[in-house]
């Protein structure tokens, strides 16, 4: 098996790049926060967050895609995650996002998810994507709608329990 390095993608303000160990502290802090982690996954101890972080790196090597680190173009500091996620038991590839504390409300998740979706459709040749969202996660639902996704169904997510599946527009339908 050939190892896959994440490409480096840019947008107006952001860089989407592969995860590096220097990003782990910001990720572990996010996943330890009982107010912020639910909806992306469970609250994790630091050692559990390390396993998820390593799992994402492995996901890149298995699938050729995964979650990018969202980094500020100026500082290259990790400010969130966005990309394509499709572990065993997932209904299909998902466009996901999360922005770390202190970076909400700036359009970062929209910019990053739009760029990741453009890459998945253009470079990877995906014909469709979904986003899996807890029904109580109103901010992610609003972002999915802003991205043009529509609610398709509620299903039992093998890792998260009851989840909503939101369908993104096909590549040709994006403006």
N, C-alpha and C positions, 0 to 999 in steps of 0.2 A: 504494500500500500504506500503510495506517495503521500507525503505530508503536505497539507494545504496551508499556505500563509494567506492571511486575510489581506485583501488589497487595501490600499489607502485611498479613501474617497473624500472629496471635499464638497462643501456647499458654501454659501455666502459667508457664514461665520464659523462653521464647524469642520472638523476632520473626523471621519469615521475610520477607525483603524483597529487592527487586531489587539486583543488583550495582552498586556505585559504585566509582570509582577509589580511594577511600580503603581499599577492601578488597583491592586488588591485592597489596600486599606480603605479607599473610598467605597469600594463594592461591599466589603465586610461591614462597614459602618451603616450603609444603606440597609443591608439585610438583617442587621441587628435591631433596627428601629421598628417597634411594634405598631407604630402609626403608619409607616411608609411601606414596609415590606409586603404586608398582605395585599393580594391582588397581583403581585408579581410572583409570589411564592411565600413559603412560610418564613417566620422569623428564625434566623439561624444563629447559632453560636459561631464564633470565628472559625473553628475547625470545620464546621459544616459549610460555611460560606466558601472556604478554601476548596472543598470538594466540588461545589457547584461551579466555582471559577475554573477549576481544572476540567470539569465536565464540558464547559463551553469550549475550551481549547480543543478537547477531543472531538467535540461536535464538528468543529471546522475541518478536522482531518477525516472524519467519517463521511460527511455530507458535501464538503467543499464550500460551506457557508455556515454562519452562526451569528452570534451577537457581536457586533462591533462595540468598541468603546467609543462613546461620543466624547470628543475632546475639543476644548476651546482651541481655535486655530492659533491664537497668539501665545498662550502658555503651554499648550498640549496637555493640560490637566484633565483628568477624567471627570466628566460631569454627568454621565449617564450611560445607558446601553440602548442600542437599537439594532435590529437585524432580523434574520430569518431563523426560526427555531422549529425543529421537527424531531423531537426525541421519540423513542419507542412508545407507542400507545397514543400518540397525538393524531388527531383526525386527518391533518394535512399540514403542509408548511404554513407557519404563522409569521406575520410581520408583528414584531413586538417592540416595546419601548419602555423606558423608565428614565426619569431625570432625578439626579441626586438632590438632596436638600440644598436649598439656597439658589436653585437654578430654575424653579418653576415659574410659570407665567411669563416667559420670555420668548415663547415660540420655538424653543429648542427641540422638544419632542416632535413637533410637526415638521420642522426642517430636517431633522435626522431621519425620521420615518419616511418622509417623502424621498429622500436621497437613497435610503436603503431599498425602498420599493422600486425606484427607477433602476437601480443596479440589478435587482432580482429579475425584473422584467427584461431589461436590455441585455445584460451580460450573461445571466444564467438561463434566460429563455423561459422563465415561469409564465404561465398563461393565466394564473389566478393566485391570489393569496387570501388568507383569512387573518383575523385577529381574534384571540380568545380572551374574553373580558368578563370579570365578575360583574354581575348585575348591579352591585352597589358601587362600582367604580365609575361614578358619574363623569369624572374628568377624562378617563380613557374612552368612555363612550362618546363624549363630546369630540374628542380628538379623532376617533374613528369616523364619526360623521363628517368632520371637517376634511378628512382624507377621502371622502366619498364612499366609505364603506356603509353597507346596509345590514341590519340585523337579519340573520338567516334562521337561527334556531338556538335553543338551549340544549345542552348535552352534558353528560357526566364525564368530566375531565379526569383521567386516571390519577393525576397528581393533585389537582386543585378542588375536586368536587364539582358542584354545579357551576357551569360556565356558559357564557353566551358566545356564539360564533358569529362574527361580523365578516361579511364578504366584501373584499375590495373590488373596485372596477377593474375590468380586464385592461390590458395594456393599451389597446386601441381606443378605449373610452376615456383615457386621461387626456386632459387638455394641456 
